[in-house]
Amino acid sequence: MPSRPPDPAPPQPAPHARGEPTFRPAGTRSAPGAPAGRPTEVNDDIDHPSPHHPSDHDLAVLAAEAVRTTDWAALERLWSEHFQYRGFADLTEVAPLFAALPEESRRRYPVLTWARAVGIGQPALDGERQRVVTAAFLKDAVNLHSSWQTLPDVDAAVRAGTIWLASQQFKTGGGRGADDAWATRNAIAAHIERCRLAGEAPSDAAAAAFHAKSAQLALLRAEVELCVAEADHAIMLEAAGPSRQIALAVRAIALELQGTHELATSAPGSETVHTELPDGLGLLSLPAWLADAARAVRALDREASERALARLDEVDGEPLWPIKVVINAAAGAIWGDPEEALLRLHRDLARNALTSLEHHEPISRVYLARVRSLLLCRLSDPAAALAQVADVPHPWDWVPRTRALVWAGDLDGAVRTAREGLFVDPSTWQADRLHLSVLKAAALASRPEADPEERERAFWRAVTACTESRSITPLAFLPSFALTGLLDLHDQLCVDGCILCDPLTRQRLAELPEAGRGSDTLIRLTPREKELLPLLASPLAVPQIARNLHLSVGTVRKQVATLRTKFGAHSREELLRIAAASGHLTPNARTAGRATPTRPGGHG
């Protein structure tokens, strides 16, 4: 395969005597006292009193000289080694230079597509800047990089292919469906393999960028093992830089979703805390911010969660945005107003779906439907939550189905469903096993007639799983009566050394807002229905209730049918369960002698 044509000789700007830095080929620097033009090998491109921290002006001088001499290779190095780590505020002097880069420079050196996009976006207002950068990036991807396979240089082909791959997740970037980007990913992987066999492998930096993007796509396809493998590949190829940071963050998100986040430190070099990428690369910073937010929500750390989500709000329509929407909604379900969180989820989905295709990917469909179901539970509408589960493919439906049953007060059904997901289905993800263990234990703890041995066994499994995973999120998603039952059982058993003994854990659980407040916004009862509901929980038959209300039997039966429809119930007993779980039927409203749910929903 033909190799890249030799680059033009590097420019020779004025020496230090004139107050300007001297640019030389990468990796060279004049030794002290050595004649000009006789370089000594070093690690910096710039002969400057502070070579590791060149000023913005010095870099702008070098960039201008590279553009003047059309030394695009030198400009690519300057971008990769210096400019891409600077924020918009630091690019004021050089932004017009990047914005005016000719098409040929971006075609031969695809990395300069990023430089031009950032240069175009730099003058924009803060709220519009990321959108402008993304639009410029996508325009180049479509116009210059869709024919990446025709490029003779291996590095340029892989970099252009990766840019085209990223753009295909946007409607305006050439995407025609959820599988387009994956087909391109496979084509690039095959191209890299052919080049390797021919002895012309791409550079580590180009390959790392590809594998980091491939990891993101694998995550969206719910292929966690491939996601981690691709991320590890990128991490090993790049010792520092954006591709490594993206790979570390995507790997962390995948392990968080799967429930094996304790393995996050097993990646080579993953003990390094990710560095903040500059605001010019907000699109690349998003995975790291997502990982931060997911960790904070798992630990019920409200302050850290709000910080991470505030940063996420700065970026719209970028890679992995559906996961951002889900984390935002989950935080709203835990600490905010569930109704507002549900409305915001739909607003965010509608806004981002105008330009992106990522909401069609498997992991997006799964988690968007699951978080809707969760919010409906928190809004005391378990019937609607169960209906939402129909949109969740197997095996990801176990948790939302079991949770909706617990919220509906169908504790026997919840225990049966949890058992199937835990012990019958081997494909259940580890994170879902944690949630199912907690849901099963909470359901059994809320049933006084449950077998004591089974109750304690389920409790120990759930508490051990939460302690080992350092996660208390499953507890935050329980209805109030179930969480109270679980905590009461913990106190009765005098457990020591588990996560529920931690004062911070108990404090965070105690600070959770009561679930289900404002539930009447979804299930509105007329004054007559509010009068009828507690009578249905009594031993009275319908004719007796009709006499007490001075109504005909037929009228009462119609009103009972209306109540069943509102609560999504198929029988009087199920109606009472759901009404109790949603807080519409309080303990004081019930009379003795009628079988009712073992615990009221209280707050939801």
MONOR-V545738 format. One record per residue. SS is DSSP state (helix for helix, strand for strand, loop for the rest). PSI is psi in whole degrees, 0 to 359 (NA if undefined). NEAR is the number of other ideal C-beta (glycine too) atoms within 12 Angstrom. Layout:
BEGIN
ss & psi & near
SS & PSI & NEAR
SS & PSI & NEAR
END
This chain:
BEGIN
ss & psi & near
loop & 136 & 22
loop & 147 & 14
loop & 169 & 18
loop & 137 & 23
loop & 149 & 12
loop & 141 & 10
loop & 153 & 23
loop & 157 & 19
loop & 142 & 16
loop & 152 & 30
loop & 159 & 29
loop & 80 & 24
loop & 177 & 29
loop & 151 & 17
loop & 180 & 18
helix & 333 & 17
helix & 337 & 10
helix & 12 & 10
loop & 17 & 15
loop & 148 & 25
loop & 157 & 37
strand & 123 & 33
strand & 131 & 41
loop & 168 & 35
loop & 151 & 27
loop & 136 & 26
loop & 11 & 16
strand & 151 & 23
strand & 141 & 26
strand & 133 & 27
loop & 150 & 16
loop & 125 & 10
loop & 356 & 8
loop & 150 & 15
loop & 151 & 11
loop & 142 & 18
loop & 1 & 17
loop & 86 & 14
strand & 155 & 22
strand & 138 & 18
strand & 127 & 14
loop & 189 & 21
loop & 4 & 13
loop & 153 & 31
loop & 345 & 37
strand & 124 & 38
strand & 100 & 32
loop & 149 & 29
loop & 331 & 15
loop & 76 & 12
loop & 333 & 23
loop & 344 & 15
loop & 67 & 16
loop & 148 & 30
loop & 162 & 23
helix & 321 & 25
helix & 316 & 18
helix & 317 & 32
helix & 323 & 37
helix & 322 & 30
helix & 315 & 29
helix & 319 & 43
helix & 318 & 45
helix & 320 & 27
helix & 320 & 30
helix & 320 & 40
helix & 318 & 31
helix & 321 & 19
loop & 9 & 22
loop & 38 & 21
loop & 77 & 33
helix & 330 & 34
helix & 318 & 31
helix & 320 & 37
helix & 322 & 45
helix & 318 & 39
helix & 317 & 33
helix & 318 & 43
helix & 311 & 43
helix & 325 & 32
helix & 343 & 29
loop & 297 & 37
helix & 324 & 39
helix & 346 & 39
helix & 5 & 29
loop & 151 & 33
loop & 174 & 24
helix & 321 & 32
helix & 333 & 16
helix & 355 & 25
helix & 13 & 39
helix & 315 & 22
helix & 325 & 24
helix & 347 & 38
helix & 314 & 34
helix & 328 & 21
helix & 314 & 33
helix & 321 & 43
helix & 333 & 26
loop & 12 & 19
loop & 133 & 37
loop & 160 & 20
helix & 320 & 19
helix & 323 & 13
helix & 320 & 32
helix & 331 & 37
helix & 316 & 31
helix & 328 & 32
loop & 84 & 40
loop & 335 & 47
loop & 331 & 43
helix & 348 & 46
helix & 319 & 42
helix & 316 & 41
helix & 315 & 44
helix & 317 & 45
helix & 316 & 44
helix & 321 & 46
helix & 321 & 40
helix & 323 & 35
helix & 339 & 34
helix & 317 & 35
loop & 349 & 20
loop & 161 & 24
loop & 155 & 12
helix & 316 & 17
helix & 341 & 13
helix & 348 & 18
helix & 311 & 33
helix & 325 & 36
helix & 319 & 30
helix & 317 & 29
helix & 314 & 40
helix & 318 & 41
helix & 317 & 26
helix & 320 & 37
helix & 314 & 45
helix & 323 & 35
helix & 316 & 26
helix & 319 & 40
helix & 317 & 39
helix & 315 & 26
helix & 329 & 22
helix & 331 & 36
loop & 1 & 41
loop & 337 & 29
loop & 42 & 20
helix & 329 & 39
helix & 343 & 24
helix & 351 & 18
loop & 132 & 32
loop & 333 & 19
loop & 130 & 30
helix & 312 & 32
helix & 314 & 36
helix & 320 & 40
helix & 315 & 39
helix & 318 & 46
helix & 316 & 44
helix & 319 & 42
helix & 321 & 44
helix & 321 & 47
helix & 316 & 48
helix & 319 & 41
helix & 313 & 41
helix & 323 & 46
helix & 336 & 42
loop & 352 & 39
loop & 0 & 47
strand & 139 & 35
helix & 323 & 24
helix & 359 & 23
helix & 15 & 35
loop & 0 & 29
loop & 137 & 30
loop & 0 & 19
loop & 168 & 17
loop & 339 & 25
loop & 353 & 20
helix & 311 & 28
helix & 323 & 39
helix & 322 & 29
helix & 319 & 20
helix & 319 & 38
helix & 314 & 36
helix & 324 & 22
helix & 320 & 26
helix & 318 & 40
helix & 318 & 30
helix & 322 & 19
helix & 316 & 35
helix & 318 & 36
helix & 319 & 19
helix & 319 & 20
helix & 322 & 31
helix & 316 & 17
helix & 331 & 12
loop & 2 & 15
loop & 21 & 10
loop & 59 & 23
loop & 151 & 22
loop & 166 & 37
loop & 160 & 27
helix & 322 & 24
helix & 316 & 31
helix & 317 & 41
helix & 322 & 36
helix & 318 & 38
helix & 319 & 43
helix & 312 & 50
helix & 327 & 41
helix & 317 & 43
helix & 322 & 46
helix & 323 & 42
helix & 319 & 45
helix & 316 & 47
helix & 318 & 43
helix & 322 & 37
helix & 315 & 45
helix & 333 & 41
loop & 5 & 30
loop & 25 & 27
loop & 79 & 25
helix & 319 & 32
helix & 316 & 21
helix & 321 & 27
helix & 311 & 41
helix & 320 & 36
helix & 316 & 24
helix & 320 & 38
helix & 316 & 48
helix & 322 & 33
helix & 314 & 32
helix & 320 & 43
helix & 320 & 38
helix & 330 & 23
helix & 331 & 30
loop & 117 & 31
loop & 332 & 16
loop & 154 & 23
loop & 175 & 31
helix & 318 & 38
helix & 319 & 43
helix & 315 & 38
helix & 319 & 39
helix & 314 & 46
helix & 316 & 48
helix & 317 & 43
helix & 316 & 47
helix & 320 & 51
helix & 317 & 47
helix & 320 & 42
helix & 315 & 47
helix & 316 & 45
helix & 327 & 36
helix & 313 & 43
helix & 322 & 43
helix & 340 & 32
loop & 18 & 32
loop & 40 & 28
helix & 341 & 33
helix & 346 & 22
helix & 2 & 22
helix & 330 & 34
helix & 2 & 17
helix & 350 & 19
loop & 144 & 31
loop & 120 & 21
loop & 9 & 24
loop & 354 & 28
loop & 346 & 12
loop & 125 & 20
loop & 137 & 17
loop & 144 & 34
loop & 148 & 19
loop & 124 & 21
loop & 153 & 32
loop & 166 & 27
helix & 338 & 28
helix & 341 & 40
helix & 40 & 39
helix & 326 & 36
helix & 323 & 44
helix & 337 & 43
helix & 340 & 35
helix & 315 & 40
helix & 321 & 47
helix & 319 & 37
helix & 322 & 43
helix & 317 & 43
helix & 318 & 41
helix & 314 & 34
helix & 318 & 39
helix & 318 & 42
helix & 320 & 33
helix & 318 & 32
helix & 319 & 43
helix & 322 & 41
loop & 2 & 31
loop & 36 & 35
loop & 94 & 30
helix & 318 & 26
helix & 312 & 17
helix & 323 & 23
helix & 316 & 34
helix & 323 & 23
helix & 313 & 18
helix & 319 & 33
helix & 329 & 36
helix & 321 & 19
helix & 322 & 29
helix & 328 & 36
loop & 344 & 25
loop & 346 & 23
loop & 126 & 34
loop & 148 & 31
loop & 24 & 37
loop & 174 & 38
loop & 138 & 44
loop & 19 & 47
helix & 327 & 41
helix & 326 & 43
helix & 324 & 43
helix & 315 & 47
helix & 319 & 42
helix & 316 & 42
helix & 319 & 42
helix & 315 & 43
helix & 321 & 41
helix & 319 & 41
helix & 321 & 44
helix & 324 & 34
helix & 329 & 42
helix & 310 & 39
helix & 340 & 30
loop & 203 & 28
loop & 112 & 25
helix & 325 & 41
helix & 314 & 27
helix & 322 & 22
helix & 322 & 33
helix & 318 & 36
helix & 319 & 21
helix & 321 & 29
helix & 315 & 39
helix & 324 & 21
helix & 314 & 18
helix & 320 & 33
helix & 315 & 32
helix & 319 & 17
helix & 312 & 19
helix & 328 & 34
helix & 347 & 25
loop & 329 & 18
loop & 337 & 24
strand & 158 & 37
loop & 3 & 33
helix & 337 & 42
helix & 350 & 35
helix & 349 & 27
loop & 153 & 34
helix & 310 & 27
helix & 328 & 36
helix & 313 & 37
helix & 318 & 28
helix & 306 & 37
helix & 331 & 44
helix & 317 & 39
helix & 321 & 33
helix & 320 & 41
helix & 330 & 45
helix & 315 & 40
helix & 318 & 45
helix & 313 & 46
helix & 324 & 47
helix & 324 & 41
helix & 313 & 50
helix & 336 & 51
loop & 13 & 39
loop & 39 & 44
loop & 67 & 42
helix & 333 & 49
helix & 315 & 36
helix & 326 & 32
helix & 319 & 46
helix & 321 & 35
helix & 324 & 21
helix & 332 & 32
helix & 337 & 32
helix & 338 & 17
helix & 359 & 24
loop & 118 & 32
loop & 159 & 20
loop & 141 & 21
loop & 15 & 25
loop & 2 & 35
helix & 349 & 33
helix & 312 & 40
helix & 307 & 47
helix & 328 & 44
helix & 313 & 41
helix & 318 & 50
helix & 316 & 48
helix & 323 & 44
helix & 320 & 43
helix & 314 & 54
helix & 330 & 57
loop & 352 & 47
loop & 5 & 43
loop & 77 & 41
helix & 324 & 39
helix & 314 & 26
helix & 322 & 29
helix & 318 & 46
helix & 317 & 34
helix & 315 & 24
helix & 318 & 35
helix & 320 & 41
helix & 317 & 27
helix & 313 & 27
helix & 327 & 36
helix & 317 & 32
helix & 345 & 19
helix & 319 & 16
loop & 110 & 22
loop & 348 & 12
loop & 359 & 18
loop & 130 & 29
loop & 154 & 33
helix & 319 & 30
helix & 321 & 37
helix & 328 & 39
helix & 323 & 37
helix & 311 & 43
helix & 318 & 43
helix & 322 & 45
helix & 316 & 42
helix & 317 & 47
helix & 317 & 49
helix & 315 & 47
helix & 319 & 47
helix & 321 & 46
helix & 316 & 46
helix & 323 & 39
helix & 337 & 42
loop & 2 & 44
loop & 101 & 31
loop & 331 & 16
loop & 359 & 16
loop & 152 & 27
loop & 124 & 13
helix & 320 & 17
helix & 316 & 11
helix & 321 & 21
helix & 313 & 31
helix & 321 & 21
helix & 315 & 21
helix & 322 & 37
helix & 314 & 36
helix & 319 & 26
helix & 315 & 28
helix & 315 & 43
helix & 321 & 37
helix & 317 & 22
helix & 317 & 34
helix & 320 & 39
helix & 315 & 27
helix & 325 & 20
helix & 354 & 32
loop & 41 & 24
loop & 130 & 36
loop & 9 & 38
helix & 318 & 40
helix & 329 & 42
helix & 325 & 42
helix & 340 & 41
loop & 6 & 44
loop & 150 & 45
loop & 159 & 49
helix & 318 & 37
helix & 325 & 38
helix & 320 & 47
helix & 318 & 38
helix & 317 & 27
helix & 320 & 37
helix & 316 & 43
helix & 323 & 34
helix & 319 & 20
helix & 320 & 32
helix & 315 & 35
helix & 326 & 18
helix & 323 & 15
helix & 354 & 22
loop & 51 & 11
loop & 138 & 23
loop & 146 & 13
loop & 6 & 12
loop & 174 & 27
helix & 333 & 34
helix & 350 & 36
helix & 345 & 19
loop & 123 & 22
helix & 324 & 11
helix & 320 & 18
helix & 313 & 28
helix & 324 & 21
helix & 315 & 15
helix & 324 & 28
helix & 322 & 31
helix & 332 & 20
loop & 356 & 17
loop & 137 & 33
loop & 151 & 23
loop & 131 & 24
loop & 148 & 43
loop & 354 & 39
loop & 138 & 24
loop & 12 & 26
helix & 338 & 37
helix & 348 & 21
helix & 339 & 21
loop & 322 & 30
loop & 98 & 37
loop & 128 & 18
loop & 140 & 25
loop & 162 & 15
helix & 320 & 11
helix & 320 & 20
helix & 324 & 30
helix & 330 & 22
helix & 326 & 20
helix & 321 & 38
helix & 311 & 39
helix & 332 & 29
helix & 328 & 33
helix & 336 & 43
loop & 355 & 32
loop & 173 & 24
loop & 356 & 16
loop & 141 & 22
loop & 168 & 18
helix & 316 & 26
helix & 321 & 17
helix & 319 & 16
helix & 319 & 30
helix & 318 & 23
helix & 318 & 16
helix & 327 & 19
helix & 358 & 25
loop & 45 & 12
loop & 165 & 22
loop & 157 & 15
helix & 320 & 19
helix & 321 & 13
helix & 317 & 20
helix & 318 & 31
helix & 321 & 21
helix & 319 & 19
helix & 325 & 31
helix & 318 & 32
helix & 321 & 22
helix & 318 & 22
helix & 317 & 37
helix & 321 & 28
helix & 316 & 17
helix & 321 & 30
helix & 359 & 43
loop & 32 & 31
loop & 153 & 33
loop & 354 & 17
loop & 168 & 17
helix & 319 & 30
helix & 318 & 23
helix & 324 & 28
helix & 316 & 37
helix & 323 & 37
helix & 310 & 41
helix & 320 & 47
helix & 322 & 46
helix & 316 & 45
helix & 331 & 52
loop & 1 & 49
loop & 5 & 39
loop & 348 & 40
loop & 107 & 39
loop & 161 & 22
helix & 321 & 19
helix & 338 & 11
helix & 344 & 23
loop & 148 & 27
loop & 158 & 17
loop & 156 & 11
loop & 357 & 10
loop & 135 & 21
loop & 122 & 16
loop & 172 & 32
loop & 146 & 43
loop & 332 & 27
loop & 140 & 37
loop & 158 & 34
loop & 336 & 47
loop & 267 & 32
loop & 1 & 31
loop & NA & 44
END
